[in-house]
Amino acid sequence: MKKVLLLITIFASLLACSNDDDSSTPSNNIPDDLPDVSQVTFTSPTTITNNYFGPKTTGTIYVYEAGDIGEEPEEEIRIEIRTNTKTVMGVTCFIQHDVVYKDGILIEDTDDWIAEDDNGNLWYFGESVKNYDDDGDFEDNDGSWEAGIDDALPGYWLPIAPYVGQTYHQEYWEDEAEDYAEVLSTNETVTIDLGTYQNCLMTKDENPFETGEYEIKYYAPDIGFIKEEKYVNGALVEMEQLVEIIE
């Protein structure tokens, strides 16, 4: 059984330093709705039971299409679970592999590091990102981060029992990665090309560094993420939806 003690260590160190320096410390900036990873255990972190996540096992690929409203989809996104794992902050994470193609050319290749605690909450421990230009040439690793490095901390990928009004940070790396979500509904009916899904989770996801932009995401029970709507200044501008499950 593993118990992550990073935050306790951070807080203890900051308290010790406060005797000599009354200036503000990083701990003052940690959001109140950042889940406390030091208070949970990860006995079987790569076993996925969270009802709103998918795919849960290797060998299954989720295929999505995305594009601007009013236009034909220009992006294809493929998501699957890798067979290998990644250890972050002492926790063994499963790896969600996410690739994005634009007009058939690879433009992004990402590994997300996720672990499930003993209560069923899914934690987001970071990601490794490779970005490519429109010709398929490597550009950079912008967007990459890892919990436990440079004071970055994990947050919820998905809580086990979301409720309307709940807010939670998905990550916290000050001034770099501070995405957060709010639960808007847990009983949405959502129709996509694959069918109609009942009792869906609906969240509003925001990045504080992208003013006026937010995403509405939908998760179907026993399936996972099925649809995303992107809004800019209140206007719907992009949509992504699940179009195929390959098993």
N, C-alpha and C positions, 0 to 999 in steps of 0.2 A: 504494500500500500504506500502510495507516494503522497506527500503533502507539501505543497509549494509554500515556501516561507519568504519569498522575495520581499513582499510588502512589509512584513514584520521587520526584516533586516533594514530596509530603507528607512522606515519610521524610527527605528532605534538609533540609527546613525544620525539622522537629522535632529533627533532630540538631544543627542550628545553634543552636537555641534552648536545647538541653539544657546548654550551657556556662554559661548564666546562671540556669537554673532546674532543680533536680533533682526537681521535683514530677512526678507521673505525667502522661503525655500521651495524647491520643486513640489513638495508634498502639498503646499497650499493651493497648487494649481490642479491637482488631480480632481476630476469631476466627481460629484457626489453619486452620479448614476453609473460610475464605472464599477462593474462587479468586482468583488474582492477575492482574487484567486487564492489568497493565503488561507481562506476559510473553507476550502473544498478539498476533496480527495479524488484521485484519479486511479481507481483500482484496475479498470479495464478500458482505458481511454480510446482505443481504436474500435471498440464494439459500438456500433451506432444503433440507438433505439429511439432517438428523437423523431417524433411522428412527422415533423415538418421538413425533414431533410431527405434528400435523395440525389444521386443513387447511393444506396447504403453499402453495396458490395462491389468488388472488382468484377470486371467483365460486362458491366452495364454502362452504356453511354447515353447521356442526355444530349439531344441536339436542339439548339435554339436558332431562331432567325431574328434579326434586328435591323431596324432602319428608321429613317425619318418618316413622319406621318405624311401620308399622301404619296409616298414613293414606294417602289418595290424594295424589299429587304436587300441590303447590300452586304450584311455581315452574317456569318454562320459561326455559332459558338458551340463547342463540344466540351462536355464535362464528364469526367470519369474519376474513379478512385484508383490511385496507383497501388501496386503491390508492396512497395517499400514504404518506410515510415521516416519521420524526422523527429529527433528529440530536441525539445526547446524548454529551457528552464527546468530540466529534469523530467519533463512529461513527454511520453511517447505520443506523437501526433500522427493521425492518418493524413495522407496528402490528397487533396482534391486537385486534379490536373485540369486546367482550363485553357483552351486554345481558341483564338479568335482569327477568323479568316475574313478578309474584305475583298470582294470580287475574286475569291479563290486564292488569294495570296495571304500567307500567314503574317499577321501584324502584332500578335501578342501571344506569349506562352508563359503561363503562370502556374506556380505551385502554391496552394493555400494550405497552411498547417493548422489543423483543427483537432480538438480532443474533446471527448465527452466525459463530464464528471460523474460521480456516483449518483447524482440526482437526475441526470439526463440532460443537463444544460450543455450546449455545445460552445466551446471556447475557441476564439480566434487568436492564434499565437504568432501570426505573421505570414509573410508571403515572399516568394522569390519571383521577380518579374523580369521578363525579357521583352523589350519593345522593338518592333521592326517598322521601317518606313513602308510606303505604298509599293515599293519595288521588292519588298521582302528582305532588305538588307538590315542587319542589326543596328539599332540606334543607341539604346541605353538600358539601364535597369531601374529607371524611375518608378517609384511606387513600392519598391522592396523595403521591408522592415522586419525586424525580429524582436519579439518580446524578450526582455532581459538584457538587451543591448542598447546603450545610449539612453537609459531610463525608460525605454518603451515598455508598455504593460499590455497584457491581453485583455480582451473584453468578450462579450457574448457574440458568437455567430448567430445562435438562436437559443432563446430560453426554453425550458421544458414546458412551462405552463404560462404562456403569455396572457396578459389581461389588458383590456382596453384602458388606455391612459398610461400604460407602462412605458418608461423610457429607459434606454440603456446604451452605453457606449460600446461599440464593437471593437474598439482599439483605443490606445492612447499613447501617442508619441508626440510630445508637445511641439506645436507649430509644424508638424509634418504629417501626422495621421491621427485624426480626431473624429472619425465618422461616428454618428450615433443614429438611433432609430426610435420611433414611437409606434406603439401598437394602436392602430385605428379600429380594427375589428377582428373578431375571431369566428365570424359566421357568414362571411361573404360567399355569394354564389358567383362563380367566374366561368365564363364560356370562352374557350379557345378552339382552334381547329381540331384538336384531339378530343374535345368533348366538353361537358359541363361538370364542374366540380363544386361540391357543397362544403359548407363549414370551413372555408379557407381563411387562413391568417392573412391580414392586410397590414402592412407597415409603411411608414413614411421614413425614408432614409435621407439623411442630410450630411453634407460635408461643409463645415463652417468656412472653408476657404473658397467655396463656390457660391457666392451671394446670389440669391434669387433662384437657385436651382435645387430641386429635390426629386426623389424617385419614390413612386408608389410600387411596392412589391407584393406579390400574392404567392402564398404557399398552400398547396393542397395536402390534406391528410393522406398519409401513406404514399405520396408521390414526391413532394418537396416543392421547390421553386418552379412556378409555371408561367409567370408573367411579370413584366416590369413596364411601367410607364414613367417617362422622364418629362418633367415640367420645368420651364424656364419662365420666370415672371408670371406664373399662373397659367401659361399656355402649354398644352400637350405638344411636345416636339418629336419625341422618339418612342418607339415601342419595341419590346422584345418578348417573345413567347416561345414556349416549348412546342416543337413541331414533330418530334420523333423520339421514341425510346428504343434503343438497340440493345437486345439481350443475347 
